[in-house]
Amino acid sequence: MGKPTGFMETARQLPDRRAVEERILDWLEVYGPFPEHALKAKAAPAPAALTNTSWAKRC
């Protein structure tokens, strides 16, 4: 399990907002894509106990 206090140690990051001029031309998301390196920094690693079970292999 990840650290219960991890959210207090890592600053909140949001992806960049798309410009209004660009957004009014389509129905896509307000935010642009989130950088891959930022996603990996935010994600907690899965505990070995969950990844090595038969339940996890069935999902």
Contacts in CASP RR format, 6 or more apart in sequence:
PFRMAT RR
TARGET T0000
AUTHOR 0000-0000-0000
METHOD contacts of the structure
MODEL  1
MGKPTGFMETARQLPDRRAVEERILDWLEVYGPFPEHALKAKAAPAPAAL
TNTSWAKRC
1 44 0 8 1.000
1 47 0 8 1.000
2 44 0 8 1.000
2 45 0 8 1.000
2 47 0 8 1.000
3 9 0 8 1.000
3 44 0 8 1.000
10 41 0 8 1.000
10 42 0 8 1.000
13 38 0 8 1.000
13 42 0 8 1.000
14 31 0 8 1.000
15 31 0 8 1.000
15 32 0 8 1.000
15 33 0 8 1.000
15 34 0 8 1.000
15 35 0 8 1.000
16 31 0 8 1.000
16 32 0 8 1.000
17 30 0 8 1.000
17 31 0 8 1.000
17 32 0 8 1.000
18 28 0 8 1.000
18 29 0 8 1.000
18 30 0 8 1.000
18 31 0 8 1.000
18 32 0 8 1.000
23 30 0 8 1.000
50 56 0 8 1.000
END
